[in-house]
Each structure stands twice: as C-alpha cells, then as structure tokens.
Amino acid sequence: MTQLENLKIIDSTFVSVDTWKRYWQNCRWSTFFESPDWSEVWHSSFGSGFSATPIELTFSDGFRCLLPATSGKRAKGLVTNLEMCPSGIYGGPLSTEIPSARHLSLISKHLNTNYADYYFQINPFLLKEIQLSEEVFAQISGYTKDFTQAVNLDKSVEEITRKLRKKRIVQTAKSISKKGIRLQKGSDITPFYDVYQQAQQRWGSVSVSYPMHVYENLLKYQNCDYWIALDDKESFLGGGIFLIGNQSVNTWLTIFTSESMKLRVSELFYSELIFHYKKAGLSWFDFNPSGGNEGVSHFKSRFATERLDTLVFSQTSVVSKLAKTLMRK
C-alpha cells in the first residue's frame, strides 16, 4: 500500500486567529473571503452569533492545512453551524503546498464525521492549480458541483481587450464614458444601500438581506475597495464592493439603479475595473458563483471570463431541520 493510499488525518486542532492569518498570508490562492477579516466582519456585525474557530489539520504525510472556519449560531442559538466562510463563499483549505484530491476527500470525510452542521465550498483557484481530471474527481465523493466565472488577468491587455471587443463591451464602455459617466472610489455607503433596498423590492422574494452595518463594517478593511459610478451631475448610478485576496479580487454585491441598467453602465464599470486590477498585479477578477441563475451567468460570460469549477460539501442535522421547521410555524 502506497503512502497516499494509507493517508489519514492524524491531528485536528482549533488554532488562534494569528495562526489563521499566517496561513492566509502564505497561501497564494487565498481570497478575502477566507481571511480572518471576513470572519470578523460577521462577528462585529452580529456579535457572538459568529465566532472565529479556525481548524488546523495535520496529515500522516506531513501535509498541513487550515480550514478558515467560523461558527455561527442558528435557530435562536439552538444550532451551531460550522461555515468555512460566512455567507457561503469559498472556504479553503489554506496551505503553502497544493493538496491532492485524496487530501480534499479526507477533509470532507472529517467534517462529515465530526460536525453535524457545516458548509464547505472549495476554493476554485485551488482546484484550478490542482487541475482535477474526471479520474481524479472520482477520488472525491459527497459533493455538489458549482462554478464561478473569472477573468484571467495574467492574459495580455491585448487578448483581454480583443475578447471584450468581440462582445462589444469596449465599444459600449467608450460610448457611456462620452456621456460623462465615470468611476471613482466611494466612502459613503448610504446611496449604495438605498439602491440595494430598491433592488430588493424589484426582485420580490430574496433569500438573504444584509443590514447596512455589514457594509459599514466591511469598508473598514484595507483589502476592501468600494467603487461607485457617477454621472456628469455627480448623481449616484451604482456601485459595488471588491474584496482583494493574494492573487484575486472578488466582486461582492454590485448594484445599479434601474436607469443606469438601461444605459448599460455596468459594462463601463466592470471593463474599467478589470484593467484596473490587472494593472495592480492581480491574477484573477472573480465575478463569484451565480446561484444557478442562467441570465446572470450569461451576463458574466460577456466579460472574457473562464468557468472555474468548485465543489460544495455540506451537512444538515436532524436537529437543525427540526429547529427550522418549528421557527417557520
């Protein structure tokens, strides 16, 4: 039997936030979502209902990784859910070495055995580095597949421009810019939140609605950029929050007014920021998963994006299901 076939987890330990920070800083594929700062946003916004509980795993072959976990209280404190990332985005694992498919499989089994309620979505940039084939995927079980769409900023400016021009993004952006519409860093989150509330009314039923203080807390962090679009009269047309990791920047809840959507301001907005973050030296501009919305996915595909697969592991206990049922009554 080979070492890989005999592989096992020999230690699982809750570690300090400082240890978590070191792992995050030294992991090249880590996103802002997997940082202690993101966990702290939820703790500062909702108090003890969210607490940092990072887990270090040691394997029999010497490989070590960190799961950037946050424990969240649910159902009025009756259920504790372990989230690798609050709000259900990427959750590692973080490490200096690239894990194998066998390592990932053992991590999922460890979570399934030791935690009754958890959510774990593997970082797609890690999976891109592993380059999992269907044969290797077969070594992993118990997951559902999702995907994100991201622009590879390591491509040349000419190649990215050519792809954007093919979808007429460049042409539309120039036309919008001539109308006096421009981008700048924002500071006041109030107009953004007002448009966010208006958008929720348009959408009707929404599964998640974040209070304003979540955004206010988020803007305190250095790796968080808040960009806004203004017209020639300085009127707010829309904006979004961009979260910077070691090699990637992730969009998070970009919102536009109904009027600016008709003007296709978003095409100017995204195209300018793609080149801004390329110039900043990042490797990926990530639009994030679309939640199965084909229209949103189609929109993102117009920005020279690549599809990157991600694996989602989760478990919901009987107690959790019962608590949710009782709360709905």
Order of alpha helices (4+ residues) and beta strands (2+ residues): beta-alpha-alpha-beta-beta-beta-beta-beta-alpha-beta-alpha-alpha-beta-alpha-alpha-beta-alpha-alpha-beta-beta-beta-alpha-alpha-beta-alpha-beta-alpha
